[in-house]
Amino acid sequence: MTNPVIISFLVPAYNEEKYIERCLASIRNAKKPEYEIIVANDRSTDKTEEILENQEQKYNDIRIINNKKNQGLGAVRNLLLDEARGEYIYYVDADDYLAPDTNFIKLLSFMHENDLEILEVAIKGIEVNSTKTYSAYKPELEGIVLSGDQYLKKIYSFIPSLSLRVYRREFILNHKIRFRERRYEDVIFTLSSTLKCKKMAITNESIYIYEQLDESIMRSSPSKDSIRDAIALSYDLEDIYLRNSSNKIILKSM
């Protein structure tokens, strides 16, 4: 009888032959309880699939999903969520990696002891000429359990990044929180989960390394699709604002 999975590391991948092995190695090097790695290969056209097949043959901690056609990041993240078995989930982009001293045993113990639905961590961003830390952390909030509304009131800012958060999977499933299948899919997911959350906390531990790459979607020139998706996002945000009793809080945090 196998032990239950405590945390699922969910990795969407598309044409990541340069980085995927580094990403997976960093997950394996982290301190963690019983875990699984699930990688969804979104019909890559480079050697990503070949690398993942080798990983699956070499390690027994990884499951590979090969999409028959390219579905896009939102759909892939939903697929990974559906396949996860862990009590907790954490998304890791294939071109990023975990910090060498990452300790999920400590983080998940804190989540379990406080019955948290979300734990927010910090991200270290490595750019061309600088290194930055992205976090909503304030020292006075260390160890304090907050509701989503309280969180938005306290921080006066909102960083819509999946990599900032460890989620209790049951919380996401119970509230039927899903990704929009278009660009900026993480914005609505993170905001919706915040507003539905009853118990969350913030830590200043930087566990995730994000490198600004030339191929990054955030640096590419706007296209008709990206403009259309940005307009759709604005309508989604307006809908959340109109339906939520905490709309003043939302405006302050955006």
C-alpha positions as CSV (number, residue, x, y, z in Angstrom):
1,M,0.0,0.0,0.0
2,T,1.5,3.3,-1.0
3,N,1.5,6.4,1.2
4,P,-1.0,9.1,0.3
5,V,0.3,12.0,-1.8
6,I,0.7,15.1,0.3
7,I,1.7,17.6,-2.5
8,S,1.3,17.5,-6.2
9,F,3.8,19.6,-8.3
10,L,2.0,20.6,-11.5
11,V,4.2,21.5,-14.4
12,P,2.8,22.8,-17.8
13,A,5.3,22.5,-20.6
14,Y,5.5,23.7,-24.1
15,N,8.8,23.7,-26.0
16,E,10.9,23.6,-22.9
17,E,13.8,21.4,-24.0
18,K,16.3,23.9,-22.6
19,Y,14.8,24.1,-19.1
20,I,12.6,21.2,-18.2
21,E,15.3,19.0,-16.7
22,R,16.5,21.9,-14.4
23,C,12.9,22.5,-13.3
24,L,12.3,18.8,-12.4
25,A,15.7,18.5,-10.7
26,S,14.9,21.5,-8.5
27,I,11.6,19.9,-7.4
28,R,13.4,16.6,-6.5
29,N,16.1,18.5,-4.5
30,A,13.5,20.3,-2.3
31,K,12.7,19.0,1.1
32,K,9.2,17.6,0.9
33,P,6.8,14.9,2.2
34,E,5.2,12.3,-0.1
35,Y,4.8,13.9,-3.5
36,E,4.1,13.5,-7.2
37,I,5.2,15.5,-10.2
38,I,2.7,15.8,-13.1
39,V,3.9,17.3,-16.3
40,A,1.4,18.2,-19.1
41,N,3.3,18.4,-22.5
42,D,1.1,20.7,-24.6
43,R,2.1,19.3,-28.0
44,S,5.6,20.5,-28.0
45,T,7.5,20.7,-31.3
46,D,11.0,20.4,-29.9
47,K,12.6,17.6,-27.8
48,T,10.5,18.2,-24.7
49,E,8.5,15.0,-25.2
50,E,11.6,12.9,-25.6
51,I,13.2,14.4,-22.5
52,L,10.0,13.7,-20.5
53,E,9.9,10.1,-21.7
54,N,13.4,9.6,-20.5
55,Q,12.4,11.2,-17.1
56,E,9.5,8.8,-16.8
57,Q,11.7,5.8,-17.5
58,K,14.3,7.0,-15.0
59,Y,12.1,8.1,-12.1
60,N,8.9,6.7,-10.5
61,D,7.8,10.1,-9.1
62,I,6.6,11.6,-12.4
63,R,3.5,11.3,-14.6
64,I,3.5,12.6,-18.1
65,I,0.4,13.7,-20.0
66,N,1.0,14.3,-23.8
67,N,-1.8,16.4,-25.3
68,K,-2.8,15.3,-28.8
69,K,-3.2,18.9,-29.8
70,N,-2.0,22.2,-28.4
71,Q,-4.6,23.5,-25.9
72,G,-3.0,26.6,-24.3
73,L,-1.9,27.3,-20.8
74,G,-5.3,27.7,-19.1
75,A,-6.6,24.4,-20.4
76,V,-3.4,22.7,-19.4
77,R,-3.5,24.0,-15.9
78,N,-7.1,22.8,-15.5
79,L,-6.0,19.4,-16.8
80,L,-3.2,19.2,-14.3
81,L,-5.6,20.2,-11.5
82,D,-7.9,17.4,-12.5
83,E,-5.1,14.8,-12.5
84,A,-3.6,15.9,-9.1
85,R,-4.0,13.6,-6.1
86,G,-2.1,15.5,-3.5
87,E,-3.7,17.2,-0.5
88,Y,-1.9,20.4,-1.6
89,I,-0.9,21.6,-5.1
90,Y,1.8,23.9,-6.4
91,Y,2.3,25.0,-10.0
92,V,5.8,25.3,-11.3
93,D,6.4,26.7,-14.8
94,A,8.8,24.5,-16.8
95,D,11.3,27.3,-17.5
96,D,11.5,28.3,-13.8
97,Y,12.8,26.3,-10.8
98,L,12.7,26.0,-7.0
99,A,15.3,27.6,-4.7
100,P,17.9,25.1,-3.5
101,D,16.9,25.5,0.2
102,T,13.1,25.1,-0.4
103,N,11.5,23.3,2.5
104,F,8.0,22.1,1.8
105,I,7.9,20.0,4.9
106,K,8.0,23.2,7.0
107,L,5.6,25.1,4.8
108,L,3.0,22.3,4.6
109,S,3.3,21.6,8.4
110,F,2.4,25.3,8.9
111,M,-0.6,25.0,6.5
112,H,-1.8,21.8,8.2
113,E,-1.5,23.2,11.8
114,N,-3.5,26.3,10.9
115,D,-5.9,24.6,8.5
116,L,-4.9,27.0,5.7
117,E,-6.5,27.0,2.3
118,I,-3.7,29.2,0.8
119,L,-0.2,29.9,1.8
120,E,1.5,32.8,0.0
121,V,5.3,32.6,-0.4
122,A,7.8,34.9,-2.2
123,I,9.4,34.8,-5.7
124,K,12.9,35.8,-6.7
125,G,12.9,37.3,-10.1
126,I,16.2,37.2,-12.1
127,E,16.2,39.8,-14.8
128,V,18.9,41.0,-17.2
129,N,20.6,43.5,-14.9
130,S,18.9,42.9,-11.5
131,T,17.4,40.5,-9.1
132,K,14.1,41.3,-7.4
133,T,11.9,39.7,-4.8
134,Y,8.2,39.7,-5.4
135,S,6.0,39.3,-2.3
136,A,3.0,40.9,-0.6
137,Y,4.7,40.1,2.8
138,K,4.7,42.5,5.7
139,P,6.6,41.6,8.9
140,E,3.5,42.3,11.1
141,L,1.6,39.6,9.2
142,E,4.1,36.8,9.8
143,G,2.2,33.8,11.2
144,I,-1.2,35.6,11.1
145,V,-4.1,33.7,9.7
146,L,-6.3,35.9,7.5
147,S,-9.4,35.6,5.4
148,G,-9.1,36.7,1.8
149,D,-10.9,39.9,2.5
150,Q,-8.6,40.7,5.4
151,Y,-5.6,39.9,3.2
152,L,-6.7,42.4,0.6
153,K,-7.3,45.1,3.2
154,K,-3.9,44.5,4.8
155,I,-1.6,44.4,1.8
156,Y,-3.1,47.1,-0.5
157,S,-1.7,45.2,-3.5
158,F,-2.3,42.1,-5.5
159,I,0.2,40.0,-7.4
160,P,-1.7,37.5,-9.6
161,S,1.0,34.8,-9.8
162,L,0.3,31.1,-9.3
163,S,3.9,30.6,-8.2
164,L,3.3,32.7,-5.1
165,R,0.8,30.3,-3.7
166,V,0.5,26.8,-2.3
167,Y,-3.2,25.7,-2.4
168,R,-5.2,23.1,-0.5
169,R,-6.6,21.1,-3.4
170,E,-9.9,20.4,-1.7
171,F,-10.5,24.1,-1.4
172,I,-10.1,24.7,-5.1
173,L,-12.3,21.8,-6.0
174,N,-15.1,22.6,-3.6
175,H,-15.3,26.2,-4.9
176,K,-15.0,25.0,-8.5
177,I,-12.3,27.5,-9.3
178,R,-11.0,27.1,-12.8
179,F,-8.7,28.7,-15.2
180,R,-10.0,30.7,-18.2
181,E,-8.7,29.2,-21.4
182,R,-7.0,32.3,-22.7
183,R,-4.1,34.7,-21.7
184,Y,-3.9,36.2,-18.2
185,E,-5.7,33.0,-16.9
186,D,-3.9,33.3,-13.6
187,V,-5.4,36.7,-12.8
188,I,-9.0,35.5,-12.3
189,F,-7.9,32.3,-10.7
190,T,-5.8,34.0,-8.0
191,L,-8.4,36.7,-7.4
192,S,-11.3,34.3,-7.2
193,S,-9.4,32.0,-4.8
194,T,-8.5,35.0,-2.6
195,L,-12.1,36.2,-2.3
196,K,-13.4,32.7,-1.5
197,C,-10.6,32.0,1.0
198,K,-11.4,31.8,4.7
199,K,-8.0,31.0,6.0
200,M,-4.7,32.1,4.4
201,A,-1.3,33.3,5.5
202,I,1.9,35.0,4.1
203,T,5.5,34.0,4.6
204,N,8.6,35.8,3.3
205,E,10.4,32.6,2.2
206,S,11.5,32.8,-1.4
207,I,11.1,29.3,-2.7
208,Y,10.7,30.0,-6.4
209,I,13.2,31.4,-9.0
210,Y,11.8,33.2,-12.0
211,E,14.1,34.1,-14.8
212,Q,13.1,36.8,-17.4
213,L,13.7,35.1,-20.7
214,D,13.7,36.6,-24.2
215,E,11.0,34.2,-25.2
216,S,8.7,35.3,-22.4
217,I,5.1,36.0,-23.4
218,M,5.3,39.1,-21.2
219,R,8.0,40.7,-23.5
220,S,6.4,39.9,-26.8
221,S,4.6,42.5,-28.9
222,P,0.8,42.8,-28.4
223,S,-1.2,40.7,-30.9
224,K,-4.9,40.8,-31.8
225,D,-5.4,37.7,-29.6
226,S,-3.6,39.3,-26.6
227,I,-5.6,42.5,-26.9
228,R,-8.8,40.5,-27.2
229,D,-7.9,38.5,-24.1
230,A,-7.0,41.7,-22.2
231,I,-10.5,43.1,-23.0
232,A,-12.1,39.8,-21.9
233,L,-10.1,40.0,-18.6
234,S,-11.4,43.5,-18.0
235,Y,-15.0,42.3,-18.3
236,D,-14.2,39.4,-16.0
237,L,-12.8,41.7,-13.4
238,E,-15.9,44.0,-13.7
239,D,-18.1,41.0,-13.2
240,I,-16.3,40.0,-10.0
241,Y,-16.4,43.6,-8.8
242,L,-20.2,43.8,-9.3
243,R,-20.9,40.4,-7.7
244,N,-18.6,40.8,-4.7
245,S,-19.5,42.6,-1.5
246,S,-15.8,43.5,-1.0
247,N,-15.6,45.5,-4.2
248,K,-14.0,48.5,-2.5
249,I,-11.2,46.2,-1.3
250,I,-10.7,44.8,-4.8
251,L,-10.2,48.3,-6.3
252,K,-7.6,49.2,-3.7
253,S,-5.6,46.0,-4.3
254,M,-5.5,46.2,-8.1
